[in-house]
Amino acid sequence: MTVDRGTGERITYDPRRLQRVSVYKEVQREFSEGGRVQFTAPYQSERIANRELGTIEKIDAEGNPQIRFNSGHEARFNVREHPRLDYGYAVTSHSSRGVTADGVLVHVDTKRAHEKLIHSRLACVAVSRGRCDAHIYTNNAHWNSWFDMC
């Protein structure tokens, strides 16, 4: 994997040799009270797991949130010390494992996703998150046959 640091410097990593390396693109997000969020990295001192979902209860004058998590616990923290926070209105099938919702929307773009990432296990995991309803959106009708296997 080659990373372009934006300064013209390029660094190459071999993922087979490195462990505990996080790859992400830093982006600016605007949050408000009542907004749904998810953590994109664990925050162990506050007992927050990676991809844990919650709702912003309050934001103080410095922009630091107080979040009530789906599990019921609350946390306050300095967002500059732990900036790995993202919108929590939609999640990937991978990060939703173990979560059940009344309904799910499954989006599969077969033109953009690598063929090895689209398989029956993905279909079954995605659809099984919905208790009552699942809607599948895809640009390839053949992909719908994966759902027949679940």
Secondary structure as the mmCIF struct_conf table of DSSP 4:
data_model
#
loop_
_struct_conf.conf_type_id
_struct_conf.id
_struct_conf.beg_label_comp_id
_struct_conf.beg_label_asym_id
_struct_conf.beg_label_seq_id
_struct_conf.end_label_comp_id
_struct_conf.end_label_asym_id
_struct_conf.end_label_seq_id
STRN STRN1 THR A 2 ASP A 4
BEND BEND1 GLY A 6 GLY A 8
STRN STRN2 ARG A 10 THR A 12
TURN_TY1_P TURN_TY1_P1 PRO A 15 ARG A 17
BEND BEND2 ARG A 20 ARG A 20
TURN_TY1_P TURN_TY1_P2 GLU A 33 GLY A 34
STRN STRN3 ARG A 36 PHE A 39
BEND BEND3 THR A 40 ALA A 41
STRN STRN4 TYR A 43 TYR A 43
HELX_RH_3T_P HELX_RH_3T_P1 GLN A 44 GLU A 46
TURN_TY1_P TURN_TY1_P3 ARG A 47 ARG A 47
STRN STRN5 ILE A 48 ILE A 48
TURN_TY1_P TURN_TY1_P4 ASN A 50 ARG A 51
STRN STRN6 LEU A 53 ILE A 59
TURN_TY1_P TURN_TY1_P5 ALA A 61 GLU A 62
BEND BEND4 GLY A 63 GLY A 63
STRN STRN7 PRO A 65 PHE A 69
TURN_TY1_P TURN_TY1_P6 ASN A 70 SER A 71
BEND BEND5 GLY A 72 GLY A 72
STRN STRN8 GLU A 74 ARG A 76
TURN_TY1_P TURN_TY1_P7 VAL A 79 GLU A 81
STRN STRN9 LEU A 85 TYR A 87
BEND BEND6 TYR A 89 TYR A 89
TURN_TY1_P TURN_TY1_P8 SER A 93 GLY A 98
STRN STRN10 ALA A 101 VAL A 108
TURN_TY1_P TURN_TY1_P9 THR A 110 ARG A 112
BEND BEND7 ALA A 113 ALA A 113
HELX_RH_3T_P HELX_RH_3T_P2 GLU A 115 LEU A 117
BEND BEND8 HIS A 119 HIS A 119
HELX_RH_AL_P HELX_RH_AL_P1 SER A 120 SER A 128
TURN_TY1_P TURN_TY1_P10 ARG A 129 ARG A 129
STRN STRN11 GLY A 130 THR A 138
BEND BEND9 ASN A 139 ASN A 139
HELX_RH_3T_P HELX_RH_3T_P3 ALA A 141 ASN A 144
HELX_RH_AL_P HELX_RH_AL_P2 SER A 145 ASP A 148
TURN_TY1_P TURN_TY1_P11 MET A 149 MET A 149
#
